[in-house]
Amino acid sequence: MKLRIYADTSVFSAYYDSRHPDRKTLTEEFWQGIDAFICSASELTVSEIKDTKDASLRATMQKLLTRFQIHPVTDEMQRLANSYVQAGAFTRVMLDDAIHVAVATVTRQDILISWNFRHLVNRRRRAIVNSVNISMGMPTIDILSPPEV
């Protein structure tokens, strides 16, 4: 059985980010094994990529998206993201990060992958997220960096 993985925008941008060569290499290695997973992202990811100012970078990241199932952001996901904020997992400013987690949770992904250690790949936040999920009858989710999968 293949793991279901949700990728946030940082995974797409890291593939082309030569400012951080180690992270770029680890991201490339993840992409080489991508067929071992069922991969998804959300309309939020698509929107964040579309907001990339560099047209060439934007186009190359959009090509990476073609291998991913894209989930719409529903009212249920918005409510769950707001529950994460109310529980203190995220601040209101970090609502988009909460939405990424909510999309991954509601669509029953096994893992959310991200390079965002400040806002997502963080044990304390993951504990709060999973506490909220359990209290709402939702599944728990792992939030990991690409080399951890």
C-alpha positions as CSV (number, residue, x, y, z in Angstrom):
1,M,0.0,0.0,0.0
2,K,1.4,3.4,-1.0
3,L,1.5,6.2,1.6
4,R,-0.7,9.2,0.8
5,I,1.4,12.4,0.9
6,Y,0.3,16.0,0.9
7,A,3.0,18.5,-0.1
8,D,3.0,22.1,0.8
9,T,4.5,24.8,-1.4
10,S,7.9,24.7,0.2
11,V,8.5,21.2,-1.3
12,F,8.0,22.5,-4.8
13,S,10.1,25.6,-4.3
14,A,13.0,23.7,-2.7
15,Y,13.4,21.6,-5.8
16,Y,14.7,24.7,-7.6
17,D,16.2,26.6,-4.7
18,S,20.0,26.7,-5.3
19,R,20.5,29.0,-2.2
20,H,20.2,25.9,0.0
21,P,22.1,23.1,-1.9
22,D,21.7,20.4,0.7
23,R,17.9,20.9,0.9
24,K,17.7,21.1,-2.9
25,T,19.6,17.7,-3.1
26,L,17.3,16.1,-0.5
27,T,14.3,17.4,-2.3
28,E,15.5,16.1,-5.6
29,E,16.0,12.7,-4.0
30,F,12.4,12.8,-2.7
31,W,11.2,13.5,-6.2
32,Q,13.2,10.6,-7.7
33,G,11.1,8.2,-5.5
34,I,7.8,10.0,-5.8
35,D,6.2,7.1,-7.6
36,A,6.2,5.2,-4.3
37,F,3.6,7.6,-3.0
38,I,0.1,8.8,-3.8
39,C,0.7,12.6,-3.9
40,S,-1.6,15.5,-3.5
41,A,-1.6,19.2,-2.9
42,S,-4.4,21.8,-2.6
43,E,-5.8,24.8,-4.4
44,L,-3.9,26.8,-1.8
45,T,-0.6,25.3,-3.0
46,V,-1.6,26.1,-6.6
47,S,-2.4,29.7,-5.6
48,E,0.8,30.1,-3.8
49,I,2.8,28.8,-6.7
50,K,0.8,31.2,-9.1
51,D,1.9,34.1,-6.8
52,T,5.6,33.3,-7.6
53,K,7.0,36.5,-9.1
54,D,9.7,34.8,-11.2
55,A,7.8,33.5,-14.3
56,S,10.3,30.8,-15.2
57,L,10.3,29.5,-11.6
58,R,6.5,29.6,-11.5
59,A,6.3,27.6,-14.7
60,T,8.7,24.9,-13.6
61,M,6.9,24.5,-10.3
62,Q,3.6,24.3,-12.1
63,K,5.0,21.4,-14.1
64,L,5.8,19.5,-10.9
65,L,2.1,20.0,-9.9
66,T,0.9,17.9,-12.8
67,R,1.8,14.7,-11.0
68,F,-0.4,15.7,-8.0
69,Q,-4.0,15.4,-7.2
70,I,-5.3,18.9,-6.3
71,H,-7.8,19.2,-3.6
72,P,-10.2,22.1,-3.2
73,V,-10.3,24.0,0.1
74,T,-13.7,23.3,1.5
75,D,-15.7,25.0,4.3
76,E,-15.0,21.9,6.5
77,M,-11.2,22.5,5.9
78,Q,-11.5,26.2,6.8
79,R,-13.4,25.3,10.0
80,L,-10.7,22.7,11.0
81,A,-7.9,25.3,10.2
82,N,-9.7,27.8,12.5
83,S,-9.9,25.1,15.2
84,Y,-6.1,24.7,15.0
85,V,-5.7,28.5,15.4
86,Q,-8.1,28.5,18.4
87,A,-6.2,25.7,20.0
88,G,-2.9,27.6,19.6
89,A,-1.3,25.4,17.0
90,F,-1.1,28.3,14.7
91,T,-1.6,32.1,14.9
92,R,-4.1,33.9,12.8
93,V,-1.2,35.1,10.6
94,M,-0.3,31.5,10.0
95,L,-3.8,30.5,8.8
96,D,-2.5,29.3,5.4
97,D,-0.3,26.8,7.2
98,A,-3.3,25.7,9.2
99,I,-5.2,25.3,6.0
100,H,-2.5,23.0,4.5
101,V,-2.8,20.8,7.5
102,A,-6.6,20.8,7.4
103,V,-6.6,19.8,3.7
104,A,-4.2,17.0,4.4
105,T,-6.3,15.8,7.4
106,V,-9.7,16.0,5.8
107,T,-8.5,14.2,2.6
108,R,-7.0,11.5,4.8
109,Q,-3.4,11.9,3.9
110,D,-0.9,9.9,5.9
111,I,1.8,12.5,5.9
112,L,2.1,16.2,5.2
113,I,5.6,17.0,3.9
114,S,7.1,20.5,4.2
115,W,10.4,22.3,4.6
116,N,8.7,24.9,6.8
117,F,10.3,24.0,10.2
118,R,9.2,27.3,11.8
119,H,5.4,26.8,11.1
120,L,4.8,23.2,10.2
121,V,7.5,20.6,10.8
122,N,7.4,21.1,14.6
123,R,6.7,18.6,17.3
124,R,4.7,21.0,19.5
125,R,2.4,22.0,16.7
126,R,2.0,18.4,15.5
127,A,0.9,17.5,19.0
128,I,-1.7,20.3,19.2
129,V,-2.9,19.5,15.6
130,N,-3.4,15.8,16.5
131,S,-5.1,16.6,19.8
132,V,-7.6,18.8,17.9
133,N,-8.0,16.1,15.2
134,I,-8.7,13.4,17.8
135,S,-11.2,15.6,19.7
136,M,-13.1,16.2,16.4
137,G,-13.0,12.5,15.3
138,M,-10.5,13.2,12.6
139,P,-7.4,11.1,11.9
140,T,-4.0,12.1,13.2
141,I,-1.3,13.2,10.7
142,D,2.4,13.1,10.5
143,I,4.1,16.3,9.5
144,L,7.6,15.6,8.2
145,S,10.3,16.9,6.0
146,P,10.9,15.2,2.7
147,P,13.9,13.1,3.7
148,E,11.9,11.7,6.7
149,V,9.5,9.8,4.4
